[in-house]
Amino acid sequence: MIKFEKKYNKLFLNNIRKAITDYEMIQPNDKIAVGLSGGKDSIFLLFCLKLIQQTSIKNFEFIGIHIDLGFSMDIESLKSYCTKNNIPLIIEKTNIADVIFNDRKEKNPCSLCSKLRRGALARVSKNYNVNKIALGHNADDVIETLFMNVLKVGKLGTFHPNSYNSEKDMHIIRPMIYIRENLIESFVNKFNLPVITSTCPKDKKTVREDMKKLLFQLEKIYPDASEKILSSLSNFDLNNLWKKYDI
Ligand SMILES: Nc1ncnc2c1ncn2[C@@H]1O[C@H](COP(=O)(O)OP(=O)(O)OP(=O)(O)O)[C@@H](O)[C@H]1O
């Protein structure tokens, strides 16, 4: 059973609470769906939300939703973990893998997969009267996405901690934006949370891995680089960003 201990506050929960407060992620009577991939980030998010519900913000509900992409992953451990902790888990079977790799033979499958997966997640969430979807993006994901946008697209920006999709009338929240990936890894091991090895052939072979290496190199020279990059995302001077004059 997921059980609160005071030391968790300092270790990770306070940072999650801070993200929730800074970006007004949870309101009374929200029904939140945690997108569960089977990976470490989303299961840690589920674990933290349960602790937050036990300690500080009590008047919200949450469920887990796993979109089965069709890679034949064994999710028994995830199912039994949710059952043990009284967390409803919805599993939605899809043929996303088949569409991407066999029908479309996509050369860059990750972005289409992510789009279809989010669509499925929003559709299933609607069926369960969910008004917010919580994703397991962490601080490293925030920075890697920023690097990818700047270095590959030539665009300054990353995903927002709390965004709203008006077409689907759905909020997307990311309560783990202040938590580093290595910390998540160590707690997932310590608490023995169920992690399912991805069977996706593209797993860990993406541009994101290059950005991870870049951040690693950067932190060797500037040890507090990630902290500074994260803080710069909410500490900017619009006057000194270039807005071209309309002609
Ligand atoms: N198959 C899925 N079903 C439901 N939610 C998903 C699924 N895949 C990803 N998500 C959600 O989208 C988030 C970002 O997905 P991404 O593939 O970037 O995961 P990640 O960074 O590897 O995180 P994780 O360790 O949770 O897999 C995940 O943390 C999770 O909340």
The ligand as an ORCA input file, in Angstrom:
! r2SCAN-3c Opt
* xyz 0 1
  N       0.761      4.141    -23.772
  C       0.475      5.159    -22.964
  N      -0.697      5.178    -22.296
  C      -1.007      6.204    -21.472
  N      -0.198      7.254    -21.262
  C       0.980      7.283    -21.893
  C       1.381      6.247    -22.788
  N       2.609      6.548    -23.267
  C       2.955      7.717    -22.710
  N       1.996      8.166    -21.878
  C       2.019      9.408    -21.060
  O       2.756     10.404    -21.742
  C       3.898     10.788    -20.965
  C       5.052     11.115    -21.883
  O       5.291     10.024    -22.732
  P       6.758      9.583    -23.139
  O       6.701      8.494    -24.131
  O       7.547     10.800    -23.443
  O       7.159      8.921    -21.778
  P       8.462      8.824    -20.905
  O       9.171     10.134    -20.789
  O       9.243      7.645    -21.358
  O       7.698      8.560    -19.514
  P       7.329      7.175    -18.876
  O       8.552      6.830    -18.092
  O       6.121      7.404    -18.042
  O       7.068      6.257    -20.043
  C       4.153      9.605    -20.042
  O       4.869      9.983    -18.880
  C       2.746      9.161    -19.740
  O       2.151      9.977    -18.739
*
